Amino acid sequence: GQQLNQSPQSMFIQEGEDVSMNCTSSSIFNTWLWYKQDPGEGPVLLIALYKAGELTSNGRLTAQFGITRKDSFLNISASIPSDVGIYFCAGQIGTASKLTFGTGTRLQVTL
Amino acid sequence: NAGVTQTPKFQVLKTGQSMTLQCAQDMNHNSMYWYRQDPGMGLRLIYYSASEGTTDKGEVPNGYNVSRLNKREFSLRLESAAPSQTSVYFCASRLQASGNTIYFGEGSWLTVV
């Protein structure tokens, strides 16, 4: 099935540092979504992107829909301990009913 | 704000036993989904229901059945549980089958021994 490659798989950073992660696909998507999952919880939507080149922010988080429509990027500025969790990208092709999820980036923040 | 509610939260089954995971959403969404999450695999779609009265296979449907009972409820059934079905299961919903964001329940941790 369709696969999204998400990198890095895990990150250990210090509080206050900026974080960058990305997601790439072999297929073109027309929607990119970024989710965060806290331990023991379901994923929660962070940012939704609907147009190639779109740059959208949500507080300290900024995500971009790649121009090629085959990739997306998420940046977190000035990380804090509550940023800890797993971040997932998800993409949708055309008007398909299904979303394809990346394998996740596990973020650990140290004081 | 209940959103997407799924039960049970935790379950241990013996190999061969059957069980049903229940899911309900109170957002009047048309589309509902069941995913499983395994370490290093991300979220994989088991089955989905684009609208009331329809169900379709996802990426990993083998060993599962679903029922879209009404617009609110979408259940996932394991007829004969296998250790390979040990996983965390997430129900999700969204307003339309395309173009809108998807909302997840809190997950059901299933262990098959």
Interface residues (C-beta under 8 A of the other chain):
Chain A: G1 L4 Q6 Q9 T31 L33 Y35 G40 E41 G42 P43 V44 L45 A48 Y50 F88 A90 Q92 G94 T95 A96 S97 K98 L99 F101 G102 T103 G104
Chain B: V4 S31 Y35 G40 M41 G42 L43 R44 L45 Y48 A50 D56 G58 E59 F90 A92 A97 S98 G99 T101 I102 Y103 F104 G105 E106 G107
